Amino acid sequence: MSKKFEKSDRKHWLLNNKNNLRTTKVYGGCKVYSPSGHLMFLCLEKRARWYLDRTDKKTGLPLAVEIRHINPIINFLMKLLSIEPKKLIVKLKFEPKGGGSGGDKYSLGKKENKCVVTGDRNIENLTKHHITPYCYRMFMPIEYKEANSHDVVPITSEKHYEYERKADELKVILAKKYNAPVHGKISVDHKLFYALKSAHALNKHSEHMPPESIERHKNVIRAYTCQKRVTKKIIEDLANVDFKRASEIKSHGEIVVEKVVLGGRKSVQEFVEMWREHFLEHAKPKYMPKHWDAKRPASRLEIKKNESSVQAFPFC
């Protein structure tokens, strides 16, 4: 099969497979407030209702209540006049540990469910695009995974496919830079591999082996186990070990991230910014969410530092 046909076939599958069609929005506008009245985060209605449907295991009381406005007076008047808010608003009955996204303009800002490249608002045409590819993000420390929403944007399937061709070219460059083959790398523990092989041989055929062959296999096992006396139990235990344990398969993304993380937070930040700049240059998005910033900290810990310096007003 030619590469040209493979790419054409992949594009046809991506653009026409019904399983790729979105049925829900990428961004949600439902507001979730803390008990003290601070806006914590915006989310889809499904997540907001999750809090409303849960109760405290000890008291049996609901974890959250639905309100019409965070200001008690306005909330009372809206209830009196039967005025419903445009989006679901939830107030938690417990003080959360994390504190949410208070003070973060991007996370708390309004976002539109439209393609960041074309402006297309048809939900069924949109897919989620991870600006820092998921194959890398999934292997990053938790502080980077928790800050991922900033780099997930809606984009049409067609524009997604077009950009991914450019992203693949960058992955090839990174593969050479970090010695991380695009299709992954297999590393073999040769001592373990040959010890398993010898254990299998002794376990099955020792009765028909000449003494010198038995000793040769035992020496291989000694080299791995560091045991002078190779007992029957040692041989049986090794014979029951799967040969897969002697080889370790690492993906391209895992190898790259392992080496990037060695450079510390600065290295990870530069890696994430590289992908953001690459997306801006090649996808040429015209409708990025307000306050989206290519220089935004990649680490959730760094974002929290910035948030802590901003005091959110309760009745916003």
Summary of the structure (lengths in Angstrom):
residues: 316
radius of gyration: 27.8
end to end distance: 59.4
largest distance: 96.4
contacts: 862
relative contact order: 0.14
helix: 50%
strand: 12%
